[in-house]
Amino acid sequence: MVDIKQLKTSDSDFQQRLDALLAWESVSDTSVGDIVKEVLANVKANGDKAVVEYSCKFDRLDVTTMAELEIPLSRAKAALDLIPDNQLVALKAAADRVRSYHEHQKQESWSYTEADGTVLGQQVTALERAGLYVPGGKAAYPSSVLMNAIPAKVAGVDELIMVVPTPDGVVNNLVLAAAAIAGVDRIFSIGGAQAIAALAYGTETIPQVDKIVGPGNIYVATAKGMVFGTVGIDMIAGPSEILVICDGKTNPDWIAMDLFSQAEHDEDAQSILISDDAEFLKQVKLSIDRLLPTMERQDIIQKSLADRGAFILVKDLDEAVDVSNFIAPEHLELSVEEPMAMSKKIRHAGAIFMGRYTAEALGDYCAGPNHVLPTSRTARFSSPLGVYDFQKRSSLIKVSEQGAQTLGNIASVLARGESLTAHARSAEYRLKK
């Protein structure tokens, strides 16, 4: 039996209970921050030497040079023959779908010419170099490789450097195969805060990147936060989340398993079900209790649902939308009769899964859209990872002689109003006497 929280929007303390449910504090504390600061400073000062020392210490490797930590691309390509055929077929199919979707996101440069000949526009260029962090050890996420690497290559990034820890020297062939399929350019078997530092500052062997993407543990997340500004980052991701809105007409077993699909990530993951049908919520609860013993990660799911999961009873589906928009979930399933109509009312969500047959898990692997999504209510102001995260925009301004007369006068007045005389005179020099 799972003791999952039951909330009703009609209760006087609903908002207070919802706020408490959504509250999540990173486990990063002062000690973690101090360790990461030390690692970053050491790598910044000592480069390869520091990275090698940390790799030997934390990943129990026996190496003396950075060259030993670089995995040749030939090794990644060889991994394509080392994984089972069904995995290779699935990886390639997923990669094709992810690539096809992200091709639609490419932004093009544009410009327009005003009547006086002045040209204004925007020039879109790709980042020169990006770094991709991939978790290693117990975790193996080839899907994360595809979701992070393919948009970068579609955007036109010149060089994509992947770092992945290999504790005790154990290399995951599925991850390497995904890197080969996605077009990663260089791979290093390093992880932790030292890998983030190497990418952010550069070492004798690893060139400095422009942006770092990819998930990691609390040390990696803390390091990404600390190097932001020196390089760009994708986001600081919190625990995985799923919110399901259901009208009570979907198979309750399906909904229970959808909730499990995020709860099995870790104990901090959050699974929430909203419905206007009280009897349906009871049916899903019965499904949860019956299906949970069949799950390999039963203990993790149970704790996740008990600590951070919830059923929310609303008066109608319009109110369900209001609650969802407040929560701003990472993954939102609209398991209702007319999901397209409901989706138009959704303002805040990382990804919206519409219809009874659209399991969130499909988005994690092969639907096509990116599975790197904003968490912890940040969908209120941020978006999924995409091609646009690997492109920059430069403003284009070409002022004609005629345009300089009009714009020069405007700029002069405003600059002198700000007491910036050099600004004003710079514009005035180009005015006709």
C-alpha positions in Angstrom: 0.0 0.0 0.0 1.3 3.5 -0.9 0.2 6.3 1.3 -0.1 9.0 -1.5 -1.3 12.5 -0.6 -4.9 13.4 -1.4 -5.6 17.1 -2.1 -8.9 18.8 -3.0 -9.1 22.3 -4.5 -12.2 22.8 -2.4 -10.3 22.5 0.8 -9.4 25.8 2.6 -5.8 24.8 3.0 -5.4 23.5 -0.6 -2.9 26.2 -1.8 -0.8 25.8 1.3 -0.6 22.0 0.9 0.2 22.4 -2.8 3.0 24.8 -2.1 4.4 22.4 0.5 4.1 19.5 -2.0 6.0 21.4 -4.7 8.8 22.7 -2.5 12.1 21.1 -3.3 15.5 22.1 -2.1 18.6 21.0 -3.7 20.7 18.7 -1.6 23.7 20.9 -2.3 25.0 22.3 0.9 28.0 24.3 2.1 30.2 21.2 2.1 29.4 20.3 -1.5 30.0 23.9 -2.6 33.3 24.0 -0.8 34.5 20.8 -2.5 33.4 22.0 -5.9 35.1 25.3 -5.5 38.3 23.6 -4.6 38.1 21.3 -7.6 37.3 24.1 -10.0 40.2 26.2 -8.7 42.6 23.3 -8.9 41.7 22.4 -12.5 41.8 26.0 -13.6 45.3 26.3 -12.2 46.8 22.9 -13.0 44.9 21.7 -16.0 45.5 18.1 -17.1 47.5 17.2 -14.0 44.5 18.0 -11.7 42.0 16.2 -13.9 44.2 13.1 -14.0 44.6 13.1 -10.2 40.9 13.5 -9.6 40.0 10.7 -12.0 42.4 8.4 -10.2 41.0 9.4 -6.9 37.3 9.4 -7.5 36.9 6.9 -10.4 39.6 4.6 -9.2 41.6 4.7 -12.5 45.3 4.0 -12.9 46.4 6.6 -15.4 49.2 9.2 -15.5 48.3 11.3 -18.6 45.2 12.9 -20.1 45.9 11.0 -23.3 45.0 7.8 -21.5 41.6 9.4 -20.6 40.6 10.2 -24.2 38.5 7.5 -25.8 39.3 7.3 -29.6 36.3 7.8 -31.9 37.3 4.4 -33.4 36.4 2.9 -30.0 33.0 4.5 -30.1 32.4 3.3 -33.7 33.4 -0.2 -32.6 30.8 -0.1 -30.0 28.2 -0.2 -32.7 29.2 -3.8 -33.4 29.3 -4.7 -29.7 25.8 -3.9 -28.6 22.8 -6.2 -29.4 21.2 -5.7 -32.8 17.9 -4.6 -31.4 19.6 -1.9 -29.3 21.4 -0.6 -32.4 18.2 -0.5 -34.4 16.4 1.3 -31.6 19.2 3.8 -31.2 19.3 4.6 -34.9 15.5 4.9 -35.1 15.4 7.2 -32.1 18.3 9.3 -33.5 16.6 9.7 -36.9 13.4 10.9 -35.2 15.2 13.3 -32.9 17.3 14.7 -35.8 14.2 15.1 -38.0 12.3 17.0 -35.3 15.2 19.3 -34.5 15.8 20.1 -38.1 12.6 22.1 -37.9 14.1 24.3 -35.2 16.9 25.8 -37.2 16.8 29.5 -37.3 18.0 31.5 -40.3 19.5 35.0 -40.5 17.3 37.8 -41.8 17.5 41.4 -42.7 15.4 44.2 -44.1 16.2 47.5 -45.8 14.5 50.8 -44.8 13.5 53.5 -47.3 16.7 55.5 -46.8 18.9 52.5 -47.4 19.6 51.6 -43.8 19.9 47.8 -43.4 18.9 46.1 -40.1 18.8 42.4 -39.3 19.9 39.5 -37.3 22.7 37.1 -38.1 22.4 33.6 -36.7 25.6 31.5 -36.1 26.3 28.3 -34.3 28.5 28.0 -31.2 32.0 26.9 -32.1 32.4 24.3 -29.4 30.1 22.6 -26.9 30.6 20.2 -24.0 28.3 17.3 -23.2 28.3 15.7 -19.8 27.0 12.2 -19.7 26.5 10.4 -16.4 28.5 7.2 -15.9 28.9 4.4 -13.4 25.6 2.8 -12.5 23.7 5.1 -14.7 23.8 4.7 -18.5 21.8 7.1 -20.5 22.3 6.7 -24.3 19.1 8.6 -24.8 20.6 11.6 -23.1 23.5 11.5 -25.5 21.1 11.7 -28.5 19.0 14.4 -27.0 22.0 16.7 -26.2 24.3 15.9 -29.1 21.9 15.9 -32.0 20.6 19.4 -31.6 24.1 20.7 -31.3 25.1 19.1 -34.6 21.9 20.1 -36.3 22.7 23.7 -35.2 26.1 23.5 -36.8 28.4 23.3 -33.7 31.9 22.8 -35.1 33.2 20.5 -32.2 31.2 18.6 -29.6 33.3 17.2 -26.7 31.7 14.5 -24.6 32.8 13.7 -21.1 31.6 10.5 -19.3 33.0 9.0 -16.1 34.1 5.4 -16.3 34.5 4.2 -12.7 36.9 1.3 -12.4 37.6 1.7 -16.1 34.2 0.3 -17.0 33.0 1.7 -20.4 29.4 1.6 -21.4 29.1 0.5 -25.0 25.6 1.7 -25.4 26.6 5.2 -24.5 29.6 5.1 -26.9 27.4 3.8 -29.7 25.0 6.7 -29.1 27.9 9.1 -29.3 29.0 7.6 -32.6 25.5 7.8 -34.1 25.0 11.4 -32.8 28.3 12.6 -34.3 30.3 13.5 -31.1 33.8 14.7 -32.1 35.9 13.9 -29.0 35.3 11.7 -25.9 37.0 11.8 -22.5 36.5 9.3 -19.7 36.3 11.9 -17.0 33.4 13.0 -14.7 32.4 15.0 -11.7 33.2 18.6 -11.1 36.6 18.2 -12.6 35.1 17.4 -16.0 32.9 20.5 -15.8 36.0 22.5 -14.9 38.0 21.1 -17.7 35.3 22.0 -20.2 34.7 25.5 -18.7 38.3 26.6 -18.4 40.2 24.3 -20.8 43.3 22.3 -20.1 46.4 21.5 -22.1 44.4 18.7 -23.8 40.8 19.7 -23.5 39.9 23.0 -25.3 37.5 25.4 -23.6 33.9 25.1 -24.7 31.3 27.8 -25.2 28.5 25.9 -23.5 28.0 22.9 -21.3 24.9 20.7 -21.5 23.8 17.4 -19.9 22.7 16.0 -16.6 24.8 14.9 -13.6 24.9 14.5 -9.9 24.8 17.2 -7.3 28.6 17.9 -7.7 28.1 18.3 -11.4 25.1 20.5 -11.1 26.8 22.7 -8.5 29.9 23.0 -10.7 27.7 24.0 -13.7 26.1 26.7 -11.6 29.5 28.0 -10.5 31.1 28.2 -14.0 28.0 29.8 -15.6 29.2 33.2 -16.9 32.6 31.8 -18.0 30.6 29.4 -20.2 26.9 29.0 -21.0 25.0 26.1 -19.5 21.7 24.5 -20.4 20.0 24.5 -17.0 20.3 23.3 -13.4 17.8 20.5 -13.4 15.8 19.3 -10.4 14.1 15.9 -9.9 12.0 14.5 -12.7 8.3 15.4 -12.7 5.1 14.2 -14.3 1.6 15.7 -14.0 -1.3 13.8 -15.5 -4.7 15.4 -16.1 -7.3 12.7 -16.7 -11.1 12.8 -17.2 -11.6 9.4 -15.7 -11.9 7.5 -19.0 -8.4 6.2 -19.4 -7.4 2.7 -18.2 -6.3 3.3 -14.6 -3.5 0.8 -15.0 -2.1 3.0 -17.8 -2.2 6.1 -15.6 -0.6 4.2 -12.6 2.3 3.1 -14.8 2.7 6.6 -16.2 3.1 7.8 -12.7 5.6 5.0 -12.0 7.6 6.0 -15.0 8.9 9.1 -13.3 8.8 7.9 -9.8 11.3 5.2 -10.6 14.0 7.8 -11.4 14.7 8.5 -7.8 13.1 9.2 -4.4 12.8 13.0 -5.1 10.9 12.5 -8.4 7.4 13.8 -8.4 4.3 12.2 -9.9 0.9 14.0 -9.6 -2.5 13.0 -11.0 -5.3 15.6 -11.4 -8.9 14.5 -12.1 -12.5 15.7 -11.6 -13.6 12.1 -11.0 -13.2 11.0 -7.4 -14.1 7.4 -8.2 -11.4 7.3 -10.9 -8.7 8.5 -8.4 -9.7 5.5 -6.2 -9.3 3.2 -9.2 -5.8 4.5 -10.0 -4.9 4.0 -6.3 -6.0 0.4 -6.5 -3.9 0.0 -9.7 -0.9 1.5 -8.0 -1.2 -0.9 -5.0 -1.6 -3.9 -7.3 1.1 -3.1 -9.8 3.8 -1.8 -7.5 5.0 -5.2 -6.3 5.7 -6.1 -9.9 8.2 -3.2 -10.3 12.0 -3.8 -10.2 12.4 -0.3 -8.5 9.5 -0.8 -6.1 11.2 0.8 -3.1 12.2 3.9 -5.0 8.8 4.3 -6.6 7.0 3.8 -3.2 9.1 6.4 -1.5 8.8 8.9 -4.3 5.0 8.5 -4.4 4.7 8.7 -0.6 7.0 11.7 -0.2 6.2 13.8 -3.2 3.3 12.2 -5.1 -0.3 13.4 -4.9 -3.8 13.0 -6.2 -5.6 16.3 -6.7 -9.4 16.3 -7.0 -10.7 19.4 -8.9 -14.3 20.5 -9.6 -13.9 20.4 -13.4 -11.2 20.2 -16.1 -10.9 23.9 -16.4 -9.8 24.0 -12.8 -7.4 21.2 -13.6 -5.8 23.4 -16.2 -5.5 26.3 -13.7 -3.7 24.0 -11.2 -1.5 22.6 -13.9 -0.4 26.1 -15.0 0.5 26.9 -11.4 2.6 23.7 -11.1 4.3 24.3 -14.5 5.3 20.6 -14.8 8.3 19.2 -16.6 6.1 16.5 -18.3 2.3 17.1 -18.7 0.0 14.3 -19.9 -3.5 15.4 -21.1 -5.3 12.1 -21.0 -8.7 13.5 -21.9 -11.2 13.4 -24.7 -10.1 16.6 -26.5 -6.4 17.0 -25.6 -5.6 19.5 -28.5 -8.3 21.9 -27.3 -7.0 21.6 -23.7 -3.4 22.1 -24.8 -4.2 25.6 -26.0 -5.1 26.6 -22.5 -1.7 25.3 -21.1 0.7 28.2 -20.6 3.4 26.5 -18.5 4.8 23.0 -19.2 8.1 21.6 -20.5 6.4 19.1 -22.8 2.8 18.3 -23.4 1.7 14.8 -24.2 -1.7 14.7 -25.7 -4.2 11.8 -25.8 -4.6 8.5 -24.1 -2.0 6.7 -26.2 0.8 9.2 -25.7 2.8 7.8 -22.8 5.4 10.3 -21.5 8.0 7.5 -21.8 7.8 7.8 -25.6 9.1 11.4 -25.3 12.0 10.2 -23.2 13.3 8.1 -25.9 12.0 8.4 -29.4 9.1 10.6 -30.1 11.4 13.3 -31.4 11.1 16.4 -29.2 13.9 16.9 -26.7 13.6 15.3 -23.3 15.9 17.9 -21.6 13.1 20.0 -20.0 12.7 22.6 -17.3 11.8 21.3 -13.8 10.8 22.8 -10.4 8.3 25.2 -11.9 10.9 26.8 -14.2 8.7 26.0 -17.2 7.1 29.3 -16.3 10.0 31.1 -18.0 12.2 28.5 -19.8 11.9 26.0 -22.6 13.1 22.5 -23.7 16.7 22.2 -24.9 16.9 22.6 -28.6 18.8 23.7 -31.7 18.4 27.4 -30.6 20.4 26.6 -27.4 23.4 26.0 -29.7 22.9 29.1 -31.9 23.6 32.8 -31.2 22.1 35.9 -32.7 24.1 39.0 -33.6 22.3 42.2 -34.5 23.1 43.6 -37.9 23.1 47.4 -38.4 24.3 49.2 -41.6 23.3 52.8 -41.6 23.2 54.7 -44.9 24.4 58.3 -45.2 20.8 59.5 -45.3 19.9 57.3 -42.3 22.8 58.7 -40.3 21.1 62.2 -40.4 17.9 61.0 -38.9 19.4 58.5 -36.4 22.3 60.9 -35.6 19.9 63.6 -34.4 17.9 61.2 -32.3 21.0 59.7 -30.7 22.5 63.1 -30.1 19.5 64.3 -28.1 19.2 61.2 -26.1 23.0 61.0 -25.4 23.2 64.6 -24.2 20.2 63.9 -22.0 22.3 61.2 -20.4 25.3 63.4 -20.2 27.3 61.1 -22.5 28.9 63.7 -24.6 31.2 61.4 -26.6 28.2 59.3 -27.6 26.5 62.5 -28.9 29.5 63.8 -30.7 30.2 60.5 -32.3 26.8 60.6 -33.9 27.0 64.4 -34.6 30.3 64.0 -36.6 28.4 62.2 -39.3 25.7 64.9 -39.6 25.9 67.1 -42.7 26.8 70.7 -41.9 
